[in-house]
Amino acid sequence: MTKSTKNKSMLENAAILFIAMGITKVIGAVLKIPLANILGGLGMSYFSSAYSVFSPVFALTAAAIPIVMTKIVAQNVAAGNFKNVRKIKKVALRAAGLLGFAGTLLILIITVPFARFIADAPKSIPSMLLIAPSVFFCCVTAVYRGYFEGLRNTLPTALSQVIEAVVKATLGITLSYIVLIKTSSLPYAAAAAVLGITLSEGAGLLFIFLRSFGSDGITKEELDFSPPPESGMSLLKKFIREAFPITLGALAVNISSLIDLITITNCINLAVSRNKAYFLAEFTYGLQGGVTLSDLGNFIYGSYTGIVASLFTLIPAVTGMLSKSALPAVTAAWERCNDVHITRNLKILFKSTFVLGLPLCFGMAVLSEPVLNLLYSAKPAEAYVCAKPLFILSLGGITLSLTGTLFSIFQAIGRADLPVKLMLAGASVKLGLNLWLLQIPEINIAGAAIATVGCYGVICFFGFILLAKLIKIRIGILSFFGKALVNSAVCAFTAFAGYHYIFTGFGRIFQLGFSVIAGAGVYMILTVLTDRKLLKSYWFKVKRF
């Protein structure tokens, strides 16, 4: 295989994963919006509780598997150790199966005491129990995905991800709706949606398992001339050694959602017990809709995690997908100690984050209430609860996008330990702020948004200090941050003025749509006028691609 063919293969594989990720994000949003309209804030609390328990167990068991598998397989393919490649697959499948079984068993064991005595969410028990098998499915699927990606074939991974997303959205919405109509039980309707997720993970595993019976691209001649494989124990030790720091990082990243699960419902219920009069007056919409004071903590938690978090996390997902295109170049420049290339690629990386992230964050902030009222018109109580935290989270949300960028850079330059340390520092800030702010009646759930912004703000502050010490190069971040900040503020003002003053004669959908288009148009013009170098660099990359 020639060098140009290899480069083309890498670009094609990256494009396939990028497209698949985009499709799954869109389908994920398609699932969450109607699901929140079906289940409401209270039902979404049961759904989100299951996810919040699943996420750290997934991080502990499965998160590192595809990354490590890809790396080890690719290294052995490059060295011509094709027998090792086949043996790695067998060893990893056995280990992943045991890990997945242990993770599933862990969730089944801890669900009842955790839901009753820690999360104060006993009605979420059916959902937590039904998500447990997903850990097993994810672990085994991760081995196959890492194996194929290590062989430079990302199509099986992409197709399995799309299948998962389609099955998840279809079954999640359909099953929850049917159960709610038949039983009028929100806990079981939420559990039905979770069952759809578990079945989708099983469908993804089934597809990639069947695909594994096809050719993996390793020929008989390559196997014949390959040296003998290493022992299974040696390969397993290497796998564990590589996976350990990645697992710690994944666990640290998932601490934030676990903190919300443990603190929001408990703290809100405590605040309600101390200030019943305030909450009776403030949450009239929800109380009239059948939510009791005893369920108010769960209702608010479900509204926040099921609506606010779902809408906002689309922003860092977009910035993360696009900014990662520069990371291989950062890694290569760091390996060669090429300061010029490091500086150039880091500038592109941070500019991408600012130029994409700031207008999205500011736009979501100024249009948070119209967006919520449009998407959740049948759920006015949930929209009311979510408006203030969505505004706060969006206004300070660039910190979350920057955190993803910083973590990727640290991993690219071989400092995977720093994201773990930074995330733990940020999580301690979030825990303290959650415990303090959530109990203040006038702040209540907005405190979780403030705490999240504070968490990632601390991470960014210390992350930039560490980055400056590591690379010892002036990037000039403040200069292009200032341009993007001003342009984004004008964009947000245009969208706000368009919605409230210019397009008021149109229907609500067109009113919002025209306002977004107007803001985006103004932003693009300003970006062209003030930052032509960025556009040229992107155009150059697109032409090369």
ChimeraX attribute file (.defattr): number of C-alpha atoms within 10 A of each C-alpha:
attribute: neighborCount
match mode: 1-to-1
recipient: residues
	/A:1	5
	/A:2	7
	/A:3	8
	/A:4	9
	/A:5	10
	/A:6	12
	/A:7	11
	/A:8	13
	/A:9	15
	/A:10	15
	/A:11	13
	/A:12	17
	/A:13	17
	/A:14	15
	/A:15	14
	/A:16	19
	/A:17	19
	/A:18	15
	/A:19	14
	/A:20	21
	/A:21	19
	/A:22	16
	/A:23	16
	/A:24	19
	/A:25	18
	/A:26	13
	/A:27	19
	/A:28	17
	/A:29	15
	/A:30	16
	/A:31	20
	/A:32	19
	/A:33	17
	/A:34	17
	/A:35	24
	/A:36	25
	/A:37	18
	/A:38	20
	/A:39	26
	/A:40	23
	/A:41	30
	/A:42	25
	/A:43	28
	/A:44	32
	/A:45	31
	/A:46	32
	/A:47	32
	/A:48	24
	/A:49	28
	/A:50	27
	/A:51	20
	/A:52	22
	/A:53	22
	/A:54	24
	/A:55	20
	/A:56	22
	/A:57	21
	/A:58	26
	/A:59	21
	/A:60	21
	/A:61	26
	/A:62	27
	/A:63	23
	/A:64	26
	/A:65	28
	/A:66	22
	/A:67	20
	/A:68	24
	/A:69	27
	/A:70	21
	/A:71	18
	/A:72	21
	/A:73	25
	/A:74	21
	/A:75	15
	/A:76	17
	/A:77	18
	/A:78	11
	/A:79	11
	/A:80	16
	/A:81	21
	/A:82	24
	/A:83	20
	/A:84	23
	/A:85	24
	/A:86	16
	/A:87	16
	/A:88	24
	/A:89	17
	/A:90	14
	/A:91	17
	/A:92	23
	/A:93	18
	/A:94	13
	/A:95	18
	/A:96	24
	/A:97	19
	/A:98	16
	/A:99	20
	/A:100	25
	/A:101	19
	/A:102	16
	/A:103	25
	/A:104	24
	/A:105	16
	/A:106	14
	/A:107	22
	/A:108	17
	/A:109	12
	/A:110	13
	/A:111	20
	/A:112	19
	/A:113	13
	/A:114	17
	/A:115	21
	/A:116	14
	/A:117	11
	/A:118	15
	/A:119	21
	/A:120	20
	/A:121	22
	/A:122	17
	/A:123	21
	/A:124	28
	/A:125	23
	/A:126	22
	/A:127	25
	/A:128	28
	/A:129	22
	/A:130	22
	/A:131	25
	/A:132	28
	/A:133	22
	/A:134	23
	/A:135	30
	/A:136	26
	/A:137	25
	/A:138	23
	/A:139	28
	/A:140	25
	/A:141	28
	/A:142	25
	/A:143	29
	/A:144	25
	/A:145	28
	/A:146	26
	/A:147	31
	/A:148	23
	/A:149	22
	/A:150	23
	/A:151	21
	/A:152	19
	/A:153	20
	/A:154	23
	/A:155	17
	/A:156	20
	/A:157	24
	/A:158	21
	/A:159	17
	/A:160	24
	/A:161	24
	/A:162	21
	/A:163	18
	/A:164	25
	/A:165	26
	/A:166	19
	/A:167	21
	/A:168	25
	/A:169	23
	/A:170	18
	/A:171	21
	/A:172	27
	/A:173	26
	/A:174	15
	/A:175	20
	/A:176	27
	/A:177	20
	/A:178	13
	/A:179	19
	/A:180	18
	/A:181	11
	/A:182	10
	/A:183	10
	/A:184	12
	/A:185	15
	/A:186	23
	/A:187	24
	/A:188	23
	/A:189	30
	/A:190	35
	/A:191	29
	/A:192	26
	/A:193	30
	/A:194	31
	/A:195	26
	/A:196	25
	/A:197	23
	/A:198	25
	/A:199	22
	/A:200	27
	/A:201	25
	/A:202	19
	/A:203	20
	/A:204	23
	/A:205	25
	/A:206	15
	/A:207	18
	/A:208	21
	/A:209	17
	/A:210	9
	/A:211	14
	/A:212	15
	/A:213	8
	/A:214	8
	/A:215	8
	/A:216	13
	/A:217	11
	/A:218	14
	/A:219	10
	/A:220	10
	/A:221	8
	/A:222	15
	/A:223	17
	/A:224	11
	/A:225	12
	/A:226	15
	/A:227	14
	/A:228	12
	/A:229	15
	/A:230	14
	/A:231	12
	/A:232	15
	/A:233	10
	/A:234	9
	/A:235	18
	/A:236	15
	/A:237	11
	/A:238	13
	/A:239	21
	/A:240	15
	/A:241	12
	/A:242	18
	/A:243	21
	/A:244	13
	/A:245	17
	/A:246	23
	/A:247	22
	/A:248	19
	/A:249	24
	/A:250	22
	/A:251	22
	/A:252	21
	/A:253	21
	/A:254	21
	/A:255	21
	/A:256	21
	/A:257	21
	/A:258	18
	/A:259	19
	/A:260	24
	/A:261	27
	/A:262	20
	/A:263	23
	/A:264	27
	/A:265	26
	/A:266	22
	/A:267	21
	/A:268	26
	/A:269	23
	/A:270	16
	/A:271	20
	/A:272	22
	/A:273	13
	/A:274	13
	/A:275	14
	/A:276	14
	/A:277	10
	/A:278	13
	/A:279	19
	/A:280	15
	/A:281	10
	/A:282	14
	/A:283	17
	/A:284	12
	/A:285	17
	/A:286	23
	/A:287	17
	/A:288	10
	/A:289	11
	/A:290	9
	/A:291	18
	/A:292	13
	/A:293	18
	/A:294	11
	/A:295	16
	/A:296	21
	/A:297	27
	/A:298	30
	/A:299	26
	/A:300	26
	/A:301	28
	/A:302	28
	/A:303	27
	/A:304	29
	/A:305	22
	/A:306	28
	/A:307	27
	/A:308	25
	/A:309	17
	/A:310	15
	/A:311	19
	/A:312	20
	/A:313	16
	/A:314	16
	/A:315	22
	/A:316	24
	/A:317	16
	/A:318	18
	/A:319	24
	/A:320	22
	/A:321	14
	/A:322	15
	/A:323	21
	/A:324	18
	/A:325	16
	/A:326	19
	/A:327	19
	/A:328	13
	/A:329	17
	/A:330	24
	/A:331	19
	/A:332	15
	/A:333	19
	/A:334	17
	/A:335	13
	/A:336	11
	/A:337	12
	/A:338	12
	/A:339	14
	/A:340	10
	/A:341	16
	/A:342	21
	/A:343	18
	/A:344	15
	/A:345	21
	/A:346	20
	/A:347	19
	/A:348	18
	/A:349	24
	/A:350	21
	/A:351	20
	/A:352	22
	/A:353	25
	/A:354	24
	/A:355	23
	/A:356	22
	/A:357	28
	/A:358	30
	/A:359	25
	/A:360	25
	/A:361	24
	/A:362	25
	/A:363	27
	/A:364	25
	/A:365	25
	/A:366	21
	/A:367	21
	/A:368	23
	/A:369	17
	/A:370	20
	/A:371	19
	/A:372	21
	/A:373	17
	/A:374	14
	/A:375	16
	/A:376	20
	/A:377	14
	/A:378	13
	/A:379	21
	/A:380	16
	/A:381	23
	/A:382	29
	/A:383	26
	/A:384	18
	/A:385	25
	/A:386	25
	/A:387	21
	/A:388	20
	/A:389	24
	/A:390	27
	/A:391	24
	/A:392	20
	/A:393	27
	/A:394	29
	/A:395	19
	/A:396	20
	/A:397	29
	/A:398	26
	/A:399	25
	/A:400	23
	/A:401	26
	/A:402	25
	/A:403	24
	/A:404	20
	/A:405	23
	/A:406	22
	/A:407	22
	/A:408	19
	/A:409	23
	/A:410	19
	/A:411	16
	/A:412	18
	/A:413	17
	/A:414	12
	/A:415	15
	/A:416	18
	/A:417	15
	/A:418	18
	/A:419	27
	/A:420	21
	/A:421	15
	/A:422	24
	/A:423	26
	/A:424	20
	/A:425	17
	/A:426	26
	/A:427	26
	/A:428	15
	/A:429	19
	/A:430	27
	/A:431	20
	/A:432	12
	/A:433	19
	/A:434	25
	/A:435	20
	/A:436	15
	/A:437	21
	/A:438	27
	/A:439	23
	/A:440	18
	/A:441	19
	/A:442	14
	/A:443	14
	/A:444	24
	/A:445	27
	/A:446	24
	/A:447	25
	/A:448	28
	/A:449	28
	/A:450	20
	/A:451	26
	/A:452	28
	/A:453	23
	/A:454	21
	/A:455	26
	/A:456	27
	/A:457	21
	/A:458	20
	/A:459	27
	/A:460	24
	/A:461	13
	/A:462	14
	/A:463	22
	/A:464	14
	/A:465	11
	/A:466	16
	/A:467	15
	/A:468	13
	/A:469	10
	/A:470	12
	/A:471	15
	/A:472	10
	/A:473	13
	/A:474	9
	/A:475	17
	/A:476	10
	/A:477	13
	/A:478	9
	/A:479	9
	/A:480	18
	/A:481	17
	/A:482	12
	/A:483	18
	/A:484	26
	/A:485	17
	/A:486	15
	/A:487	22
	/A:488	29
	/A:489	18
	/A:490	20
	/A:491	28
	/A:492	29
	/A:493	16
	/A:494	23
	/A:495	29
	/A:496	21
	/A:497	17
	/A:498	21
	/A:499	25
	/A:500	14
	/A:501	11
	/A:502	15
	/A:503	17
	/A:504	15
	/A:505	10
	/A:506	12
	/A:507	10
	/A:508	16
	/A:509	13
	/A:510	14
	/A:511	18
	/A:512	23
	/A:513	15
	/A:514	18
	/A:515	27
	/A:516	21
	/A:517	15
	/A:518	19
	/A:519	23
	/A:520	21
	/A:521	15
	/A:522	17
	/A:523	23
	/A:524	15
	/A:525	11
	/A:526	19
	/A:527	18
	/A:528	13
	/A:529	9
	/A:530	14
	/A:531	15
	/A:532	12
	/A:533	11
	/A:534	18
	/A:535	12
	/A:536	12
	/A:537	12
	/A:538	14
	/A:539	12
	/A:540	11
	/A:541	12
	/A:542	9
	/A:543	8
	/A:544	8
	/A:545	10
